[in-house]
Amino acid sequence: MTYCCMVDKPNYKKDLTPEQYEVCWNRGTEPPFSGKHHDCKGKGIYKCVCCGNSLFTSDTKFDSGTGWPSFWTPLNRGSVKQAMDKSYGMIRTEVCVPSVVRI
């Protein structure tokens, strides 16, 4: 499903899975090595589940050993923003979509 960016937060809750909503709107994350994209080897483009913007290409995906999908560069420079994340007892880079406004 594609959304217009910056629609009301409650509208997303009815269309996203609980896990998608938690990750996208509450800065949650799935446990390491558990997400459906962790071991994905298929060719293609990874898109934002909220706004549909293209974020990464499979050609830039690599195995970081962390248990989460990792990419060495975004598809377009402005398509993502990065923030330091110190949760789970480690320092990692959280990648966010700037056009999806979160609280």
Secondary structure, 3 states (H helix, E strand, C coil): CCCCCCCCHHHHHHHCCHHHHHHHHHCCCCCCCCCCCCCCCCCCEEECCCCCCEEEEHHHEECCCCCCCEECCCCCHHHCEEEEECHHHCCEEEEECCCCCCC
